[in-house]
């Protein structure tokens, strides 16, 4: 009887904590990001200069990074905006199906690293299936006023959209054999691209059946003595994503493997071996997502590592960096060096 009473107290505590987190994290803060127009912005291997006529007036280190990104240089702010908005955003949610073995129907306040890892992994899948040059066709159609309602309504809209896309997927398969005109062929290609985009998002849905969904990751976390409500560190999450990829049964994911570096070291022979073990013979259909858990300082990031971080984010096949501190995780996808009087400031986005 005493144990039952204790369980009831824990359930009440959990409900109170969840209610507080829902209120705390459901607020939509209206903040504005400012970029300098005098230096380029780097976004996962692409360089955007917001003011093309200032290209000659760059800092030495910027010129070096530009030289290695000359093929992906753009002088248009709208192109940067479209590229940034196209990144898949996954964040705290509430009222999803209850996580097995727990009273949680929300991850507010404890699922931050799981969410940032999902975003990073989603970018890897977009890069593999759609290519780095892909951008969401509806990115620039989003108005600022729409963003306020995303947190509350996006999930419901997305699920309805995904359900309708299942029928579209069947229609696309029947259309793929009909290539009577170039216009029809282009329309079919666009539909296939959008189908892949929606399918990638569906893999991260908050449902027990979603291959990279929160429920599935928490289930895998039990082997690492983690349960729903715990804070998951980046190293633990890296191994959870690897397990999820290994356990995936979707045919589209059979050509993808995840390599988690040990002791901050990547052994190329091990990566190649994992790729060779994948089914299929076509080299272009295979991909390895390499995750490197590493700590870049003690209480705060060591400034000595910043140049290496910027170089990583300047690589075409970089899918980003996750990090932060307990119960506060961030997904970094780019940076801008902002020149100030007598100093330089690094801004990461």
C-alpha positions in Angstrom: 0.0 0.0 0.0 2.9 2.3 0.8 4.5 1.6 -2.6 1.2 2.5 -4.3 1.0 5.8 -2.4 4.6 6.6 -3.4 3.8 5.9 -7.0 0.9 8.3 -6.9 3.1 11.0 -5.4 5.6 10.5 -8.2 2.8 10.7 -10.8 1.5 14.0 -9.3 5.0 15.4 -9.3 5.5 14.4 -12.9 2.2 16.0 -13.9 3.0 19.3 -12.1 6.5 19.4 -13.6 5.1 18.7 -17.1 2.5 21.5 -16.6 5.2 23.9 -15.6 7.4 23.0 -18.5 4.5 23.3 -20.9 3.8 26.8 -19.7 7.4 27.8 -19.5 8.5 26.5 -23.0 5.3 27.2 -24.9 6.0 30.9 -24.9 7.0 32.1 -28.3 9.7 34.8 -27.9 9.8 37.3 -30.7 13.4 37.9 -31.3 15.2 39.4 -34.3 18.5 38.2 -35.6 20.9 40.8 -36.9 23.6 40.1 -39.5 26.4 42.3 -40.6 26.4 43.2 -44.2 30.1 43.8 -44.3 31.1 40.1 -43.9 29.9 36.8 -45.3 27.7 34.3 -43.6 28.7 30.6 -43.8 25.8 28.0 -43.7 26.9 24.4 -43.8 29.4 24.7 -46.6 27.8 27.5 -48.4 28.9 31.1 -48.3 26.5 34.0 -48.6 27.5 37.6 -48.8 24.7 39.9 -47.9 26.2 42.8 -49.8 27.9 41.7 -52.9 29.8 44.9 -53.6 31.8 44.5 -50.4 33.4 41.2 -51.4 36.8 42.9 -51.9 36.8 44.3 -48.3 37.1 41.0 -46.4 39.1 40.0 -43.5 42.1 37.7 -44.3 40.6 34.6 -42.7 37.3 35.3 -44.5 39.2 35.4 -47.9 40.7 32.0 -47.1 37.3 30.4 -46.3 35.8 32.0 -49.4 38.6 30.6 -51.6 37.6 27.1 -50.5 33.9 27.8 -51.1 34.1 29.7 -54.4 31.7 27.4 -56.1 29.0 28.0 -53.6 29.4 31.8 -53.2 26.2 33.8 -53.5 25.6 37.6 -53.1 21.9 37.4 -52.4 20.4 37.7 -48.9 17.2 36.0 -50.1 19.2 32.9 -51.1 20.6 32.6 -47.6 17.2 33.1 -46.1 15.7 30.4 -48.3 18.5 28.0 -47.4 18.2 28.7 -43.7 14.4 28.3 -43.6 14.7 25.0 -45.5 16.5 23.4 -42.6 14.1 21.0 -40.7 13.1 22.4 -37.3 12.3 19.9 -34.6 11.7 21.2 -31.1 9.7 20.6 -27.8 6.2 19.2 -28.3 3.3 18.3 -26.0 0.2 16.1 -26.3 1.9 13.4 -28.3 1.2 9.7 -27.5 2.3 8.7 -24.0 5.8 7.4 -23.8 5.7 3.7 -22.8 6.7 3.1 -19.2 6.3 6.8 -18.2 3.5 9.3 -17.7 5.1 11.8 -20.2 3.2 13.2 -23.2 5.7 16.0 -23.6 9.5 16.5 -23.7 9.4 20.1 -22.6 12.3 20.8 -20.3 14.3 17.5 -20.8 14.3 16.5 -24.5 16.5 19.3 -25.9 19.5 17.2 -26.9 17.2 14.6 -28.5 15.6 17.3 -30.6 18.9 18.9 -31.7 20.2 15.5 -32.6 17.1 14.9 -34.7 17.7 18.1 -36.6 21.3 17.3 -37.2 20.4 13.8 -38.4 17.5 15.1 -40.6 20.0 17.4 -42.3 22.2 14.4 -43.0 19.3 12.6 -44.7 18.3 15.7 -46.7 21.9 16.0 -47.9 21.9 12.3 -48.9 18.5 12.1 -50.6 18.0 15.7 -51.9 21.5 17.1 -52.2 23.1 20.3 -50.6 21.6 22.5 -53.3 18.0 21.6 -52.4 15.8 24.2 -50.8 12.1 24.0 -49.7 9.9 25.4 -52.5 7.6 27.1 -49.9 10.4 28.6 -47.8 10.0 32.2 -48.9 6.2 32.0 -48.7 6.3 32.0 -44.9 5.3 35.3 -43.3 6.7 36.4 -39.9 3.2 36.3 -38.5 2.9 32.6 -39.3 5.9 31.7 -37.1 4.0 32.6 -33.9 1.4 29.9 -34.6 3.9 27.2 -35.5 4.6 25.9 -32.0 0.9 25.2 -31.4 -0.4 24.2 -34.8 2.5 22.9 -36.8 2.3 19.3 -35.6 -1.4 19.0 -36.5 -0.9 20.6 -39.9 2.1 18.4 -40.5 0.4 15.1 -39.7 -2.5 16.0 -42.0 -0.1 16.9 -44.7 1.9 13.7 -44.3 -1.3 11.6 -44.5 -2.3 13.4 -47.8 1.2 12.9 -49.1 0.8 9.1 -48.9 -1.8 9.3 -51.6 0.5 11.6 -53.6 3.3 9.1 -53.3 1.1 6.5 -55.0 0.1 9.0 -57.7 3.8 9.8 -58.3 4.7 6.2 -58.9 2.0 5.9 -61.5 3.1 9.2 -63.1 6.8 8.2 -63.3 6.2 6.0 -66.3 4.5 8.8 -68.2 7.2 11.1 -69.6 5.4 12.3 -72.7 6.5 15.9 -72.3 9.5 17.7 -70.7 7.1 19.7 -68.5 5.5 16.5 -67.1 8.9 15.1 -66.4 9.9 18.3 -64.5 6.7 18.2 -62.5 7.2 14.6 -61.7 10.8 15.3 -60.5 9.5 18.1 -58.3 6.8 15.9 -56.8 9.4 13.2 -56.1 11.6 15.7 -54.3 8.8 17.0 -52.2 7.8 13.3 -51.5 11.3 12.7 -50.1 11.2 15.8 -48.0 7.9 14.8 -46.4 9.1 11.3 -45.9 12.2 12.4 -44.1 10.1 14.5 -41.8 7.8 11.6 -41.2 10.7 9.5 -39.9 11.0 12.0 -37.0 7.3 12.2 -36.1 6.5 11.8 -32.4 5.0 8.4 -32.8 6.1 5.0 -31.4 6.4 3.7 -35.0 8.6 6.5 -36.3 12.1 5.2 -36.9 13.9 8.3 -35.5 11.0 9.5 -33.4 11.3 10.5 -29.7 9.6 7.3 -28.5 12.0 5.1 -30.4 15.1 6.9 -29.2 13.9 6.7 -25.6 13.3 3.0 -26.0 16.9 2.5 -27.2 18.1 4.7 -24.3 17.0 2.2 -21.7 20.1 0.1 -22.5 22.1 3.1 -21.4 20.1 3.4 -18.2 18.2 6.4 -19.5 14.5 6.9 -19.2 12.0 9.6 -20.3 12.5 12.7 -18.3 16.3 12.3 -18.0 18.7 14.6 -19.7 20.5 13.0 -22.6 24.1 14.1 -23.4 25.4 14.5 -27.0 27.6 11.3 -26.7 24.6 9.2 -25.5 22.4 10.6 -28.2 25.0 9.9 -30.9 24.9 6.2 -30.0 21.1 6.2 -29.9 20.9 7.6 -33.5 23.4 4.9 -34.6 21.2 2.2 -33.1 18.1 3.7 -34.7 19.7 3.6 -38.1 20.9 0.0 -37.6 17.4 -1.1 -36.6 15.6 0.8 -39.4 13.6 -1.4 -41.7 12.5 1.1 -44.3 14.1 0.1 -47.6 15.1 3.8 -48.3 17.3 3.7 -45.2 19.2 0.4 -45.9 22.0 2.3 -47.6 22.8 4.5 -44.6 25.1 3.7 -41.8 26.2 5.8 -38.7 29.8 5.8 -37.5 30.4 7.2 -33.9 34.0 8.2 -33.4 35.8 6.7 -30.3 38.1 9.0 -28.4 37.5 11.8 -30.9 39.2 9.8 -33.6 37.8 8.8 -37.0 39.3 5.7 -38.5 38.7 5.8 -42.3 39.2 2.1 -42.7 36.4 1.4 -40.2 34.1 3.8 -42.1 34.8 2.1 -45.4 34.2 -1.3 -43.9 30.8 -0.2 -42.6 29.9 1.1 -46.1 31.0 -2.2 -47.7 28.7 -4.2 -45.4 25.7 -2.2 -46.5 23.4 -4.0 -49.0 23.4 -3.0 -52.6 26.2 -2.5 -55.1 25.6 1.1 -56.2 28.1 3.3 -54.6 26.0 6.5 -54.9 23.2 5.0 -53.0 25.3 4.5 -49.8 26.2 7.0 -47.2 27.9 7.2 -43.8 26.9 9.8 -41.2 30.0 10.4 -39.0 29.3 11.7 -35.5 32.3 12.8 -33.3 31.4 13.4 -29.7 34.0 15.8 -28.2 34.1 18.4 -25.5 35.6 21.7 -26.5 36.4 23.1 -23.1 35.4 23.0 -19.4 32.8 25.4 -18.2 32.8 27.2 -21.5 34.2 26.7 -25.1 38.0 27.1 -25.4 38.6 30.0 -27.9 41.4 27.9 -29.4 38.9 25.6 -31.0 36.8 28.3 -32.7 38.8 28.4 -35.9 38.5 24.6 -36.2 34.7 24.9 -35.6 34.4 27.5 -38.3 36.4 25.3 -40.8 34.1 22.4 -40.0 31.0 24.5 -40.7 32.5 25.6 -43.9 32.7 22.0 -45.3 30.1 21.1 -47.9 29.2 17.8 -46.2 29.1 19.1 -42.7 25.6 18.5 -41.2 26.1 20.8 -38.2 27.2 20.7 -34.5 25.0 20.2 -31.4 26.1 21.3 -28.0 25.4 23.6 -25.0 25.0 22.6 -21.4 22.6 20.3 -19.4 19.0 21.1 -20.3 20.0 23.6 -22.9 21.1 22.2 -26.2 21.7 24.1 -29.5 22.1 23.1 -33.1 24.8 25.2 -34.8 24.6 25.4 -38.6 26.8 28.4 -39.5 28.6 31.5 -38.4 29.6 35.0 -39.3 32.7 36.9 -38.3 31.6 40.4 -37.3 34.4 43.0 -37.4 34.3 45.4 -34.5 36.7 48.3 -33.6 40.1 46.8 -32.5 38.6 43.3 -32.2 36.6 40.5 -33.9 33.5 38.7 -32.7 32.3 35.3 -33.9 28.6 34.9 -34.3 27.2 31.4 -34.6 23.8 30.5 -35.9 
